[in-house]
Amino acid sequence: MAKPCERCRRIRYQITLVFGVLILINFLVRSVLHLNTKSIYDLLLLPSALVLIFSVFVVFFSKRRVK
């Protein structure tokens, strides 16, 4: 397997960090609003959707800046 370039590694790190932060924020908001969390899917649905949107946004705009 080829070694990823620095830009790809940085983007992958940013996306992972955003995903972790979104899961934490989602859990805190659900706790404050006293929403029932029955399964892990309750915590992962919104962050997963937002990470997909963020990833498309990052990849689209990072591709334009490649020299």
Number of C-alpha atoms within 10 A of each C-alpha: 3 4 7 9 8 9 11 13 11 12 15 13 12 15 16 14 12 17 20 14 13 19 17 15 14 18 16 12 12 15 12 9 8 9 11 9 12 8 8 8 10 15 18 16 12 13 20 15 12 13 18 13 11 16 18 11 11 14 12 11 11 13 9 8 7 7 4
